[in-house]
């Protein structure tokens, strides 16, 4: 199975990627900075270059690095990332 994994460099993402590959799945990892999930154009290019993605594991998230980070903006950005995934890949879903 071809699986798109977001957040593949985080603690959970590294472990999930390892498990998926151990079970014989092909994993396409999205990493910053080359893949910006806040820009839906990034995902549209991905659909064109990798038309056969069977499943998505979405672990990407913006997290505060300091106390002064704007948590409202980070929350909004996290929602936007998920929305972009749904907008681009939702029409392709086959009973997932």
JOQUI-V421174 format. One line per field, one symbol per residue. ss: DSSP state (~ for helix, > for strand, _ for the rest). phi: phi as a letter, one per 20 degrees, with the letter a starting at -180 (. if undefined). A space follows every 50 residues. Layout:
# JOQUI-V421174
ss->???
phi->???
This chain:
# JOQUI-V421174
ss->_>>>>>____~~~~~~~~~~~~___>>>>>_________~~~~~~~~~~_ ____>>>>____________~~~~~~~~~~~~~~~~~~~~~~____
phi->.ecedemfdfgfgfffgfffffeneeddedcfefcdffdffgffffffec fddebcdddfaecfecfeffffffffffffgfgfgffeegfefcmf
